[in-house]
Amino acid sequence: MIKLITWEMDRSHAPADPAERLKLTMAHCEMVKKGMDSGRTKMWGINPGGNHGFSVTDGDEKEIFAMIAQYLPHVKFKVESMLSIDEVIETLKKMQRKA
């Protein structure tokens, strides 16, 4: 099952020093890239303001926890299960057969 992960930066934990903030941001970006390259993260995006975005994965809950725990406490997450169109059609067909 597909999971939509929305996230928001928690600036209260950001380093005050601009060079340190840039270093932290680059470390986060490298972790995202690693997840994309491995296939764990299927899609990722950030708004132009740099304070919130989304990712998509088909990992299970334990994999998702391990993935997002790397970013705590700098990023807040919300995880939602999503159905693909094929899953929706399959469910509706099963409902029709029972009706």
C-alpha positions in Angstrom: 0.0 0.0 0.0 1.3 3.4 -0.9 2.0 5.9 1.9 1.9 9.7 1.5 4.2 11.4 4.0 3.8 15.1 4.4 6.4 17.0 6.3 7.2 20.4 7.7 10.5 21.8 8.9 10.6 22.6 12.7 12.7 25.8 12.6 12.9 25.9 16.4 15.5 23.2 16.2 17.5 24.8 13.4 21.1 25.9 14.1 21.4 29.7 14.5 24.6 29.8 12.5 23.8 30.0 8.7 26.8 27.8 7.8 25.6 25.1 10.2 22.0 25.4 8.9 23.3 24.9 5.4 25.4 21.8 6.5 22.3 20.3 8.2 20.1 21.0 5.1 22.7 19.4 2.9 22.8 16.3 5.1 19.0 16.0 4.9 19.2 16.3 1.1 21.8 13.6 0.9 19.6 11.3 3.0 16.6 12.0 0.7 18.8 11.3 -2.3 20.0 8.0 -0.8 16.3 7.0 -0.2 15.4 7.9 -3.8 18.4 6.0 -5.2 17.6 2.9 -3.2 13.9 2.9 -4.4 12.5 3.2 -0.8 11.3 6.8 -1.6 9.3 6.8 -4.8 8.7 10.5 -5.1 9.8 13.6 -3.1 9.2 17.3 -3.3 9.7 20.5 -1.4 7.9 23.9 -1.8 10.1 26.8 -3.1 10.1 28.4 0.4 11.8 25.3 1.7 9.7 24.7 4.7 7.4 21.8 3.8 6.9 19.0 1.3 5.9 15.4 0.7 7.3 12.0 -0.1 5.7 8.8 -1.3 6.8 5.3 -0.3 5.4 1.8 -0.4 7.4 0.8 2.7 5.8 -0.8 5.8 5.3 1.1 9.0 8.7 -0.1 10.5 10.6 1.0 7.4 8.8 4.4 7.4 9.6 4.9 11.1 13.3 4.1 10.5 13.3 6.5 7.6 11.7 9.5 9.3 13.5 9.0 12.6 16.7 10.2 10.9 15.2 13.7 10.5 13.9 14.2 14.1 13.6 16.7 15.7 14.2 19.0 12.7 11.2 17.8 10.7 7.6 17.0 11.7 5.8 14.2 9.7 2.3 13.1 9.0 1.9 9.6 7.3 -1.3 8.5 5.5 -2.0 5.3 3.7 -3.3 5.7 0.2 -4.9 3.4 -2.3 -3.8 3.0 -5.9 -6.4 3.2 -8.6 -6.0 -0.6 -9.1 -6.8 -1.2 -5.4 -9.9 1.0 -5.6 -11.2 -0.8 -8.7 -10.5 -4.2 -7.1 -12.4 -3.2 -3.9 -15.3 -1.8 -5.9 -15.6 -5.0 -8.0 -15.6 -7.1 -4.8 -18.4 -4.9 -3.4 -20.4 -5.4 -6.6 -20.1 -9.2 -6.4 -21.4 -9.2 -2.8 -24.4 -6.9 -3.7 
